[in-house]
Amino acid sequence: CIDSAVGVVPGAQAAFHALGGRGLKDVASGLNYGTHLNHEQIAVFGHVVRDSESGSELPCEQWALVRQDEAGLHLLRPLLLESDERLRVDSLLAIQWPHDRPYRLATVCGLQVRKDGRTALIARWLAGDAHPLLAEVREKTSGLLSRHPAFGLSAVPLPDEDASEYAADDNKLEHLDSVILPAGLSARSTSIKFYSAGREKALALRLHELVARGSENERWSLLAGQ
C-alpha cells in the first residue's frame, strides 16, 4: 500500500537549485566569483551572461512513497507528473521528506516503467551531507570556461543549519572529502575549480581519485589545496 508522498526534484541541475545552489548563469554581479570569466564572456559574446535562475520555480513533483527498506526509498512517479527530465539508473534527485525538512540528495539505483506507464524506482540517499558547488571547467578543445553543477559530500555529519548559510562558509566546505560531477567532465577539461554560491575565491579543493562512474555522474575523492 502507499503510505505517503514525497517532494522530488529530478535531475542534477534542478537538484543543485533545490539544495540552495546558484550562480550557474549569473556572473554579472561583483558579488560573484567570476570576474575573470566576465572578461572572457565579453570577448566572446560581447556581453556578460545574465542570471536566468532568479525567481525560477523548482520542478518539484509529488511522488508516492510505497515503502522504505534496506534497498532505499521505493517511489512511484505519477504519470501526469512525468516531466521532460528523463530518469535512468544513476540520475540524481533532490528529495524532501518529511515535507518540513530540507531537501536531501539521492540517486536512482533501480528503475522500471510499469504497464500503466508510470515509473517505479528505488532511490538511495547519498552517504554524507551534500552541498551544492559550482565546478568551473577549462575546456581542452576550446580553452573556454564553462560552469556545471557539482555536489560536495562530507562523510562527517554537519550541523543542521540552513544550506545557504553553510555554503557561505568556505572554511567548512574545504573539508569536503568527495564530489559528484557530470560524467566525463574531468576528461574534457584541463582544470577544474570549485566555488560555493556567490563567492569570488575558489575553494582550496582538487580532484584526487575516481571513486565511481555511472552513466550520468562520476564521484571523485578530494584533496585540500589548489
Phi, psi and chi 1 to 4 in degrees:
 res  aa     phi    psi   chi1   chi2   chi3   chi4
   1 CYS       -  158.3   62.7      -      -      -
   2 ILE   -90.0  124.9  -65.8  175.6      -      -
   3 ASP   -87.8  -45.3  -62.3  -40.3      -      -
   4 SER  -162.2 -174.4   59.9      -      -      -
   5 ALA  -121.4  153.7      -      -      -      -
   6 VAL  -128.7  149.8  -61.9      -      -      -
   7 GLY   -86.0  127.1      -      -      -      -
   8 VAL  -127.6  130.4  180.0      -      -      -
   9 VAL  -112.3  106.7  177.1      -      -      -
  10 PRO   -86.5  145.3   29.2  -31.8      -      -
  11 GLY    98.3  147.3      -      -      -      -
  12 ALA   -63.8  -45.0      -      -      -      -
  13 GLN   -68.6  -42.7 -176.2  161.8  -37.8      -
  14 ALA   -65.9  -38.8      -      -      -      -
  15 ALA   -63.8  -36.3      -      -      -      -
  16 PHE   -56.0  -46.6  171.3   84.6      -      -
  17 HIS   -69.5  -37.8  -64.2  -55.7      -      -
  18 ALA   -63.0  -33.2      -      -      -      -
  19 LEU   -85.2    5.3  -91.5   66.3      -      -
  20 GLY   101.9    4.9      -      -      -      -
  21 GLY   -74.3  149.4      -      -      -      -
  22 ARG  -158.1  170.0   63.2 -173.8 -171.5  -82.7
  23 GLY   100.1    3.4      -      -      -      -
  24 LEU   -62.3  -34.9  -78.2  173.9      -      -
  25 LYS  -115.7  -14.1  -61.6  177.8 -179.2  179.2
  26 ASP  -105.0  109.0 -179.8   15.4      -      -
  27 VAL  -126.5   18.8  -66.5      -      -      -
  28 ALA   -80.5  -30.2      -      -      -      -
  29 SER   -78.0  144.1  169.1      -      -      -
  30 GLY   -65.4  -13.6      -      -      -      -
  31 LEU   -80.7  -10.9  -63.7  176.7      -      -
  32 ASN   -89.7  166.7  -79.9  -69.8      -      -
  33 TYR   -76.2  -19.3   67.2   86.0      -      -
  34 GLY  -100.2   49.1      -      -      -      -
  35 THR   -57.9  -44.0  -57.4      -      -      -
  36 HIS   -66.2  -33.1   56.7  -64.6      -      -
  37 LEU   -68.7  -35.4 -176.6   57.1      -      -
  38 ASN   -54.5  -47.8  -68.1    1.7      -      -
  39 HIS   -61.3  -40.2  -65.0  -47.4      -      -
  40 GLU   -67.0  -39.4  -70.7 -158.1   -2.4      -
  41 GLN   -67.8  -36.7  -70.7 -176.8  -23.2      -
  42 ILE   -63.0  -41.0  -69.1  172.3      -      -
  43 ALA   -65.9  -36.7      -      -      -      -
  44 VAL   -86.4  -48.2  174.6      -      -      -
  45 PHE  -102.6  -14.5  -56.7  110.8      -      -
  46 GLY    83.7    3.4      -      -      -      -
  47 HIS  -160.7  169.8   60.8   86.4      -      -
  48 VAL   -93.3  137.5  172.8      -      -      -
  49 VAL   -64.3  128.8  175.1      -      -      -
  50 ARG   -93.8  161.7  -62.5  -73.2  174.2  174.3
  51 ASP   -76.1  123.6 -176.0   14.1      -      -
  52 SER  -113.9   12.7   62.3      -      -      -
  53 GLU   -89.4  -33.7  -61.9  171.2  -31.7      -
  54 SER   -59.5  131.4  -59.3      -      -      -
  55 GLY    79.7   -2.6      -      -      -      -
  56 SER   -75.2  144.0   59.3      -      -      -
  57 GLU   -89.2  140.2  -64.5 -176.5    1.0      -
  58 LEU   -71.9  140.1  -71.6  172.8      -      -
  59 PRO   -79.0   63.0   30.5  -35.0      -      -
  60 CYS   -79.7  127.3 -177.2      -      -      -
  61 GLU  -114.0  150.0  -55.4  175.3   -0.8      -
  62 GLN   -96.9  109.5  -65.0  -60.2  -52.1      -
  63 TRP  -103.7  152.0  -66.1   10.5      -      -
  64 ALA   -83.0  131.3      -      -      -      -
  65 LEU   -92.7  111.5  173.2   61.6      -      -
  66 VAL   -79.1  -49.7  179.3      -      -      -
  67 ARG  -166.7  169.0   67.1 -178.8 -174.7  -82.7
  68 GLN  -129.9  130.0 -178.9  179.1   17.7      -
  69 ASP  -143.5 -165.1   56.1   25.3      -      -
  70 GLU   -65.4  -20.8   64.0  -82.3   -1.3      -
  71 ALA   -76.6  -27.7      -      -      -      -
  72 GLY   139.5 -158.1      -      -      -      -
  73 LEU   -89.7  122.0  -62.0  173.6      -      -
  74 HIS   -91.8  113.8  -65.6 -106.9      -      -
  75 LEU  -120.8  154.4  -59.0  169.6      -      -
  76 LEU  -128.5  120.4 -171.7   60.9      -      -
  77 ARG   -89.9  114.9 -170.1 -177.5 -163.9 -176.8
  78 PRO   -58.2  141.2  -24.7   35.1      -      -
  79 LEU   -60.8  -39.8 -176.8   60.0      -      -
  80 LEU   -70.0  -13.8  -66.1  178.1      -      -
  81 LEU  -101.0    3.3  -65.7  180.0      -      -
  82 GLU   -60.8  121.3  -62.8  -81.8   -9.3      -
  83 SER  -101.9 -172.7   68.4      -      -      -
  84 ASP   -74.5  -10.3  -67.3  -25.6      -      -
  85 GLU   -76.6  106.3 -175.5   66.2   39.7      -
  86 ARG   -83.4  129.7  -59.6 -168.2   60.8  172.0
  87 LEU  -101.5  149.0  -62.3  175.4      -      -
  88 ARG  -149.1  170.4   53.7 -178.6   60.4   86.2
  89 VAL   -59.3  131.0  172.8      -      -      -
  90 ASP    95.9   -6.9 -169.8   42.7      -      -
  91 SER   -63.7  149.7  -69.2      -      -      -
  92 LEU   -96.2  145.7  -66.5  175.7      -      -
  93 LEU  -134.3  140.7  -52.4  170.2      -      -
  94 ALA  -100.4  122.8      -      -      -      -
  95 ILE  -119.4  132.2  -62.1  178.9      -      -
  96 GLN  -110.8  106.1 -172.6  179.5   41.4      -
  97 TRP  -160.0  122.3 -178.4   66.2      -      -
  98 PRO   -62.4  173.1  -17.9   30.9      -      -
  99 HIS   -71.4  -15.4  -69.6  -70.2      -      -
 100 ASP   -95.6   10.6   59.7  -12.8      -      -
 101 ARG  -106.7  158.1  -58.5  -64.4  -63.8  162.3
 102 PRO   -66.1  161.8  -18.7   30.8      -      -
 103 TYR   -65.7  145.2  -76.5   98.6      -      -
 104 ARG  -123.9  154.0  -67.6  177.5   58.9 -168.8
 105 LEU   -90.7  135.0 -165.8   63.1      -      -
 106 ALA  -137.9  165.3      -      -      -      -
 107 THR  -128.0  147.2 -176.3      -      -      -
 108 VAL   -77.9  123.4  176.2      -      -      -
 109 CYS  -116.3   -2.0   56.7      -      -      -
 110 GLY  -161.6  140.9      -      -      -      -
 111 LEU  -152.0  138.7 -175.4  146.8      -      -
 112 GLN  -150.9  134.2 -178.4 -178.8   26.7      -
 113 VAL   -90.7  121.1  178.0      -      -      -
 114 ARG   -79.2  169.5  -54.7 -168.9  -21.2  170.7
 115 LYS   -62.2  -29.4  -68.8 -178.2  178.3  179.6
 116 ASP   -82.8    2.8   61.2    5.7      -      -
 117 GLY    93.2  -11.0      -      -      -      -
 118 ARG   -79.3  153.3  -68.0 -174.2  -68.1  177.8
 119 THR   -99.5  122.4  -58.1      -      -      -
 120 ALA  -103.4  133.5      -      -      -      -
 121 LEU  -147.4  163.6   56.3   84.4      -      -
 122 ILE  -115.4  125.9  -58.1  173.3      -      -
 123 ALA  -114.4  139.4      -      -      -      -
 124 ARG  -121.0  132.3 -176.8  173.6  -61.6  151.5
 125 TRP   -61.9  140.3  -60.2  117.7      -      -
 126 LEU   -75.8  137.0  -73.2  171.2      -      -
 127 ALA   -66.7  132.0      -      -      -      -
 128 GLY    91.1  166.1      -      -      -      -
 129 ASP   -79.2  136.2  -67.8  -24.4      -      -
 130 ALA  -104.6  138.4      -      -      -      -
 131 HIS  -133.2  129.2  -54.5  -80.9      -      -
 132 PRO   -69.9  133.4   26.0  -33.3      -      -
 133 LEU  -129.5  154.6  -59.9  175.3      -      -
 134 LEU   -96.4  126.6  -71.2  165.6      -      -
 135 ALA  -100.5  113.0      -      -      -      -
 136 GLU   -96.6  119.5 -179.2 -172.8  -84.9      -
 137 VAL  -116.3  135.4  170.7      -      -      -
 138 ARG   -95.3  112.8  175.8   75.4   66.4  178.1
 139 GLU   -70.5  137.2  -58.1  -79.9   -8.5      -
 140 LYS   -63.6  -46.7  -76.0 -178.4  179.4  178.4
 141 THR   -75.7  -43.4   54.1      -      -      -
 142 SER   -97.7  -22.8   65.2      -      -      -
 143 GLY    77.3    1.0      -      -      -      -
 144 LEU   -83.1  159.5  -65.3  176.8      -      -
 145 LEU   -91.8  143.6  -68.8  174.3      -      -
 146 SER  -141.2  158.9   59.7      -      -      -
 147 ARG  -121.6  143.4  -70.8  152.1  -62.9  165.9
 148 HIS  -142.1  150.4  -54.2  -94.0      -      -
 149 PRO   -71.9  136.9   25.4  -33.3      -      -
 150 ALA  -137.6  162.2      -      -      -      -
 151 PHE  -133.3  114.4  -59.2   90.3      -      -
 152 GLY   -82.5  139.7      -      -      -      -
 153 LEU  -119.2  137.3  -62.6  173.0      -      -
 154 SER  -118.0  124.6  172.6      -      -      -
 155 ALA   -71.4  -25.2      -      -      -      -
 156 VAL   -91.2  124.3  178.4      -      -      -
 157 PRO   -56.0  138.7  -22.9   33.1      -      -
 158 LEU  -107.7  162.6  -62.7  162.3      -      -
 159 PRO   -55.2  144.7  -24.6   33.9      -      -
 160 ASP   -78.6   89.9 -173.7   11.4      -      -
 161 GLU  -138.6  170.2   54.6 -169.6    2.0      -
 162 ASP   -58.5  133.4 -177.2   80.7      -      -
 163 ALA   -61.4  -38.3      -      -      -      -
 164 SER   -67.3  -35.4   60.3      -      -      -
 165 GLU   -66.8  -40.4  -68.0 -179.6    3.6      -
 166 TYR   -66.7  -41.3 -174.8   88.2      -      -
 167 ALA   -61.7  -26.0      -      -      -      -
 168 ALA   -78.5  -11.3      -      -      -      -
 169 ASP   -96.2   91.9 -167.4  -27.1      -      -
 170 ASP   -64.5  -30.6  -68.6   -6.1      -      -
 171 ASN   -61.9  -39.7  -68.8  -31.4      -      -
 172 LYS   -70.1  -40.9  -69.3 -178.0  180.0  179.0
 173 LEU   -63.9  -26.5  -72.6  172.8      -      -
 174 GLU   -74.9   -0.5  -73.3  172.0   -1.8      -
 175 HIS  -100.4    8.4  -68.7  -71.8      -      -
 176 LEU   -64.3  145.7  -61.9  172.1      -      -
 177 ASP  -110.0   -9.4   46.7   39.6      -      -
 178 SER  -155.1  166.4   64.2      -      -      -
 179 VAL  -143.9  144.4   65.5      -      -      -
 180 ILE  -103.6  126.4  -65.7  176.3      -      -
 181 LEU  -122.3  158.6  -63.2  171.7      -      -
 182 PRO   -58.5  141.4  -24.9   35.2      -      -
 183 ALA   -58.7  133.1      -      -      -      -
 184 GLY    84.3   -3.8      -      -      -      -
 185 LEU   -64.0  -44.1 -172.6   65.1      -      -
 186 SER   -66.7  -31.8   60.6      -      -      -
 187 ALA   -69.7  -27.0      -      -      -      -
 188 ARG  -102.4   15.3   66.3  174.0 -168.3  -95.3
 189 SER  -122.1  151.1   65.8      -      -      -
 190 THR   -93.0  -21.8   57.9      -      -      -
 191 SER  -157.1  151.6   66.5      -      -      -
 192 ILE  -134.6  126.8  -60.4  179.8      -      -
 193 LYS  -118.2  149.0  -65.6 -178.7  179.8 -179.8
 194 PHE  -115.6  138.4  -62.5  102.3      -      -
 195 TYR  -131.7  146.1  -63.5   83.9      -      -
 196 SER   -87.8  164.9   57.7      -      -      -
 197 ALA   -57.7  127.0      -      -      -      -
 198 GLY    72.9   14.9      -      -      -      -
 199 ARG  -106.6  142.8  -47.6  -64.8  -81.5 -169.1
 200 GLU   -84.1  -30.5  -67.9 -173.6   18.2      -
 201 LYS   -90.2  132.1 -176.6 -179.3  177.7 -177.7
 202 ALA   -68.8  146.1      -      -      -      -
 203 LEU   -71.3  147.8  -62.6  169.2      -      -
 204 ALA   -81.5   66.4      -      -      -      -
 205 LEU  -132.8  144.1  -64.8  170.7      -      -
 206 ARG  -144.0  153.8   56.0 -170.3  174.4   90.7
 207 LEU   -66.3  143.4  -62.4 -177.5      -      -
 208 HIS  -115.9  -75.1  179.7   44.1      -      -
 209 GLU  -132.5  146.3  -66.7 -179.1  -23.3      -
 210 LEU   -73.4  123.9 -179.5   65.2      -      -
 211 VAL   -95.0  -43.6  176.4      -      -      -
 212 ALA  -156.4  147.8      -      -      -      -
 213 ARG  -131.5  132.6  177.8 -177.5  -75.2  127.6
 214 GLY  -122.1 -170.8      -      -      -      -
 215 SER   -70.6  -29.1   59.9      -      -      -
 216 GLU  -114.6  -26.3  -67.5 -169.3   -3.8      -
 217 ASN  -139.0  160.0  -51.1  -70.9      -      -
 218 GLU  -136.9  148.3   52.9 -168.0   36.0      -
 219 ARG  -115.3  130.2 -177.1  170.2  179.8  173.3
 220 TRP  -119.5  144.6  -72.2   77.6      -      -
 221 SER   -76.7  156.4   61.1      -      -      -
 222 LEU  -118.9  151.0  -68.4  169.3      -      -
 223 LEU  -120.4  145.8  -70.5  177.3      -      -
 224 ALA   -76.5  143.7      -      -      -      -
 225 GLY   107.2  145.0      -      -      -      -
 226 GLN   -77.2      -  -64.3  -72.1   -2.6      -
